[in-house]
Amino acid sequence: MTDTLSVPTLRPARTATAAGRSARPHRASRPVTADGERAPLWMRVLGAALLLGGGVLTAAVLGWPGDAPEVALLVPGVVALVAGALLLLARTGIAVTETDVVLRFRPLPARRIARRRIADVAVVEADARTYGGVGLRLGRGVRALILTPGRGVRITDDRGRVTFVRTEHPEQVLHALAA
């Protein structure tokens, strides 16, 4: 058997630029501008109620005296816990860096759009009816991050895909993308 802990690993050599810095690009550059929104109050209250109700139901099923009840009774409690946490933690965000536009819909991972791929940017008005509801909306060639009605930024990439993000200050995002 081979001892894998003592096997040396090769690391790529770092090359230096004229300024003495590493030539490897930074994983993420600092945002030029960043904006977003929190879930509205009604959504956070509903999330807290679902989280509390799901916790009580799950605790009641798990703490049942005597013979354990059906495991299927845990499913509604766990679903309520997950849905409540998602509603309570929901936030959208957009950050413009030198190379990318970073879209966030918490708790999901961030999505990046390379600035070189952006064909059109516009400030538009939208509500739940525009994209078929609130939250992360996915359609044919359309992605929307919307929690409250109002103005936001609509980004069209070079493949024709449209992304809408509701922000408090869409003009700042538009100005950062134009620079």
C-alpha positions in Angstrom: 0.0 0.0 0.0 1.3 3.5 -0.8 1.4 6.3 1.6 -0.4 9.1 -0.3 0.2 11.7 2.4 3.9 11.9 1.7 3.6 12.0 -2.1 4.8 15.5 -3.3 2.4 17.5 -5.4 3.5 19.9 -8.1 2.2 23.4 -7.9 2.2 25.7 -10.9 4.9 28.4 -10.7 3.7 31.9 -10.2 5.0 34.4 -12.7 5.4 38.0 -11.7 4.5 41.0 -13.8 6.6 44.2 -14.1 4.9 45.6 -11.0 5.9 42.6 -8.9 2.3 41.2 -8.6 1.2 37.8 -9.5 0.1 37.3 -13.1 -2.8 35.0 -12.0 -6.1 36.8 -12.3 -8.1 37.5 -9.1 -11.0 35.1 -8.6 -13.4 38.0 -8.2 -12.8 41.6 -8.8 -14.3 44.3 -6.6 -17.7 45.4 -7.6 -18.0 48.8 -9.3 -21.6 49.0 -8.0 -23.9 46.7 -6.1 -27.6 46.8 -5.3 -30.5 44.5 -4.5 -33.5 44.1 -2.3 -34.8 42.1 0.6 -37.9 40.1 0.7 -41.0 42.2 1.5 -42.4 42.1 5.0 -45.3 39.9 4.1 -42.9 37.3 2.7 -40.7 37.3 5.8 -43.7 37.0 8.1 -45.1 34.1 6.1 -41.6 32.5 6.2 -41.3 32.9 9.9 -44.8 31.4 10.4 -44.0 28.4 8.2 -40.6 28.0 9.9 -42.3 28.0 13.4 -45.2 25.8 12.3 -42.9 23.3 10.6 -40.7 23.2 13.7 -43.6 22.6 16.0 -45.0 19.9 13.7 -41.7 18.1 13.3 -41.0 18.3 17.1 -44.5 16.9 17.8 -44.0 14.0 15.5 -40.5 13.2 16.7 -41.6 13.5 20.4 -44.7 11.3 20.0 -44.9 9.0 23.1 -45.2 5.3 22.7 -45.2 3.8 19.2 -43.8 6.1 16.6 -46.3 7.5 14.1 -45.9 7.2 10.4 -42.7 8.7 9.0 -44.9 10.3 6.3 -46.1 12.8 9.0 -42.6 14.3 9.0 -42.8 15.3 5.4 -45.2 18.3 5.9 -43.1 19.6 8.8 -39.8 19.4 6.9 -41.4 21.0 3.8 -42.7 23.8 5.9 -39.3 24.2 7.5 -37.5 24.5 4.1 -40.2 26.8 2.6 -40.1 29.0 5.6 -36.3 29.3 5.6 -36.3 30.1 1.9 -39.0 32.8 2.3 -37.3 34.3 5.3 -33.8 34.4 3.7 -34.8 35.5 0.2 -32.8 38.4 -1.2 -31.8 39.5 -4.6 -28.7 41.3 -5.7 -26.8 42.6 -8.6 -23.1 43.6 -8.6 -21.2 45.0 -11.5 -17.5 44.2 -11.6 -14.9 45.1 -14.2 -15.4 41.8 -16.0 -18.8 40.4 -14.9 -22.3 41.1 -13.8 -23.0 39.0 -10.7 -26.6 38.1 -10.0 -27.6 36.7 -6.6 -30.8 35.2 -5.5 -30.1 34.0 -2.0 -30.0 31.2 -0.9 -29.0 29.9 -4.4 -25.5 30.3 -5.8 -24.6 33.4 -7.8 -24.8 33.5 -11.6 -22.3 35.5 -13.6 -22.8 37.2 -17.0 -19.6 38.3 -18.7 -19.8 42.0 -19.6 -18.4 41.3 -23.1 -21.5 39.1 -23.7 -24.0 41.9 -22.9 -25.8 43.2 -25.9 -28.4 45.6 -24.4 -29.2 47.0 -21.0 -32.3 49.0 -20.1 -34.2 50.3 -17.0 -37.7 48.9 -17.0 -40.7 48.7 -14.8 -41.9 45.3 -13.7 -44.3 43.5 -11.3 -45.3 40.0 -10.5 -47.6 39.9 -13.6 -44.8 40.8 -15.9 -42.8 37.6 -15.2 -45.5 35.4 -13.8 -44.9 35.7 -10.0 -42.3 36.7 -7.4 -39.0 35.1 -6.7 -36.7 33.5 -9.2 -38.8 33.2 -12.4 -37.5 31.1 -15.3 -39.0 31.0 -18.7 -38.1 30.5 -22.3 -35.0 32.7 -22.6 -36.0 34.8 -19.7 -34.8 34.9 -16.1 -36.2 37.3 -13.6 -35.2 38.0 -10.0 -38.2 39.9 -8.5 -39.5 40.2 -5.0 -41.3 43.5 -5.1 -42.9 45.6 -8.0 -40.9 48.5 -9.3 -38.0 49.5 -11.6 -35.1 47.2 -12.3 -32.5 46.4 -14.9 -33.2 44.2 -18.0 -30.0 42.7 -19.5 -30.0 41.0 -22.9 -27.0 38.9 -23.8 -25.6 38.2 -27.2 -27.6 34.9 -27.4 -30.9 36.8 -26.9 -31.4 35.7 -23.3 -33.1 38.3 -21.1 -32.3 38.7 -17.4 -34.3 41.1 -15.2 -33.2 42.1 -11.7 -35.3 44.4 -9.5 -33.1 47.0 -7.7 -33.6 50.1 -5.7 -31.2 52.2 -7.9 -31.3 50.8 -11.4 -29.7 54.0 -12.9 -26.5 53.3 -10.9 -26.3 49.8 -12.4 -27.0 51.1 -15.9 -24.3 53.8 -15.4 -21.8 51.2 -14.2 -22.5 49.0 -17.2 -22.1 51.9 -19.6 -18.7 52.8 -18.2 
